[in-house]
Amino acid sequence: MIAGLSVAVVVPAFDEEARVGRTVARVPGLVDHVVVVDDASRDGTARAAGASGDPRVTVVRHAQNRGVGAAIATGYREARRRGADLVAVMAGDDQMDPDDLPALLAPLVSGRADYVKGNRLGHPRAREMPAHRRLGTWALGRATSWAIGAPLGDSQCGYTAITGALIDALPLERLFPRYGYPNDLLSMIARSGGRIAEAPVRPVYAGERSGLRPWHVAVMLGLIGRARARRAWG
């Protein structure tokens, strides 16, 4: 717990057998619940996630692959069922520094924000991001800020934290389920009146190839355009 508030971490994972165990093992002690959502992996992701013996860990498995956005929505609901007041998201690929978690939670604990995005561009080690990713992250952040009417430096970072009250207020069943979900979720939060903040987080890269494809970018731009239209037309 932190400041008397129960904390959960949601770990969406797809084919992360090699990394998810380390991700779970590194979740800080202040966390009360760890909800791993195996999005119908084709490998031993669920087994690896549950192998730690950590009593905080719950593994939920989708029968069919539904996408990272849908996995996070499932994790949010499970965390709330377990009584979590604050819920963070850490991807199953072990590329989010657990030392950054307190800084993500701090604006929620103080009551300054309802949702906190990790901002890799605001971290002193931002230049560890590949140059093309830095540029793309900056551009999508600017576009998303314009669309939702809230300042953002890094709209695409998956390292986030949210209050349980805001989870309950959001229509998660309508959240875009795959790539692009961050832009759609930010739009939902802004429209609901949720307060959005950012906290610097360290970018972590292990030389893996990005799964981002040109059509993913097209989807994200479409969702950003839809967010702008929603804002303009109410």
N, C-alpha and C positions, 0 to 999 in steps of 0.2 A: 504494500500500500504506500501511497504518498499523500501526506497531509490528511490522513484518514479516509482517502478515496481508494476504492478497489481498482486495480489496473489490469487490463488484459492486453495481450499482443496477438494479433491475427497474422498468421503466416500462410499466404496463398502459395501453392506449390504445384508445379506440373513437371513431371520427369526430372525431379531434383534429388534422386536417391543419393547422389554423391555429395550433396551440399547441405541438405535440409537438417541432418543430424547435428552438424556443427552450428547451424543457425539456431536451433533450439537450445543447444548447450550453452550458447553465449547470451541468451536472454537474461538481463539483470535480475538480481534478487528482489528488487522492488515490485516486480510483476507477480500478480497473484494467479493469473490464468494464461496459458498459451494454447491458442486454438489453431491447429494446423488444418488447412482445408486442401485436401488432395483433389485436384480437379481432374479426376479420372486418368491419373498417370498410367503409363504403359510399363513402368519399371517398379522398383520397390520403394517408392517414395513414402507411402503410408507406413510400411514396416520400419523404415529408417527413422521416421519421425517419432514413432512410438517406442523405439528401442532404448531411449535414454533412461527409462525408469523414473523420470521426473514426474511426481504426482500432479504437477500443474498442467501437464500436457493432455489435451483432448484432440483426437484426430477425427475429422469429419471428412467423408469421401463422397464426391459426386459420382453418380452412376455413369454419367456421360460428361464429356468435356464441355464446359459452358463458358469458359473465358475467365480472365483474371478479375474483371469487375464483378462478375457473378460470384466468384469465390470469396471476394472481400465482403460482399453483401451477406453471404452465408455466414462468414466469420463474425461479422458485426452482430447478427441475430443470435448466434450461439454465445458470444461474449455477454450480451445483455441477458440472456437466459441464466447465465451464471453470476449475474449481479454486478458486472463491471460498470464502474462509473466513468472511467476513461478507457478508450480503446485505441491502441496504436497498431500500425501495420508495418511489418518487416518482411520483405520478400524472402522466399525460401532458398535463394541462391547465395546467401551469406555475403551480400554486398551492401549491407547497411550496418554502420558502426554502432554497436550497442551503447557505447559511451555517449552518443548523442541523444539517447532517449530522454534523459531528464530535461534537456533544453527544449525538446518538443513538447513535453508535458507541462512545462512551467507556465505558459500563457493560459492553459486550461485551468490549472490549479489556482492561479491568481484571479481568474474570472475575466481576464482581458480578451479571451477569444473562445470560440466554440469549436474551431477546426484549425489545425496547424499543419502547414506544409513544410517539409524539409526543403531548404534552398541550397543546392550544391554550388551555385554560382556565388553565393555569399560567404562561402567558407574560404579560409586562407589558402587551402590546398586545391582550389578550384581548377588550377591549371593542370592538375593531374587528369582531368577529363580530356579525352581526345578532342582535338580542335573542332571537328565537324559536329560532335555532340554538344560542345559548348555553344556553338553558333545556333544549332537547331533548338536547343533548350531556351536560349535567349529569345529567339524569334517566336516560338510557341508561347512563351511566357507573356511577351508583349501582346500577342494576338488575343490570348485568353483574358488578359487584363482589360483590353478594349471591349471584349465581348460581354464580360460579366460586371464591369464597372467597379472592380476592386484591384488594387495594386498587387502585382505578383512578379517575382523574379524567376521562379522555376515552377511552372504549372505541372510539369510531367513527373516530378519526383514522387516515387511511391512510398517514401518514408513519411508517414503522417500520424496525427493523433486527433481524436474527436471525442466530444462528450457523449455520454449515453443519452442525455436529453435530446441532443441533435439527431442522433441515430433514430430515435423513436419518432422524430418529427418528419423524417425524410421518406419519400415514396421509393424505397429501395427496389421494389419490384419493377420500377421503370428505369432503373439505372442501366446505361449502355453496358453490355456484359463483357466486351473484349477491349482490345487496344482502343484508346480514346476515352476510357471510363473516367480518367482524372478530370478531363475537360467537362464532361457531362456532370460529374459529381460537384465540381466547383460551381457550375451553373445552378444546380439544384440548391446548393447551400446559400448562394447569393440571393436567389429568389425567395428562399425561406426566411431571409433576414439574419442568417447565421453570420457571426463575425469571424473573418479569416485572418490568420497571422502566419508569419513564416519564421523559421529558425534555421540558422546555418547548420548543415550536416556535411560530413566528409564524403566526397565522391570516392567510391571504391570500385576499382576495375581490376580484373584478374586476367585480362587478355582474351576474354571470350568474345566470340563474334556476336554482334547485335542481332536480335531476332526481328528488328524493325524492317519493314518492307515498304516500297513506295505506296502501296494501297493502304497501309496503315496510316501514313501521313495524310493521304486523301480523306480517310475516315475522320481523323482528328480535325482537319480543317473544316470538314462538313459539320462536325459537332460544335466547333467554335462558331461557325456561321449560324447554326441553329440557336446557340446560346445568345448571340447578339440579337437575333430576331425575337426570341422570347422576351429579352429585356426591353426591346423597343416597343413591342406590341402588348406587353403585359400578359 
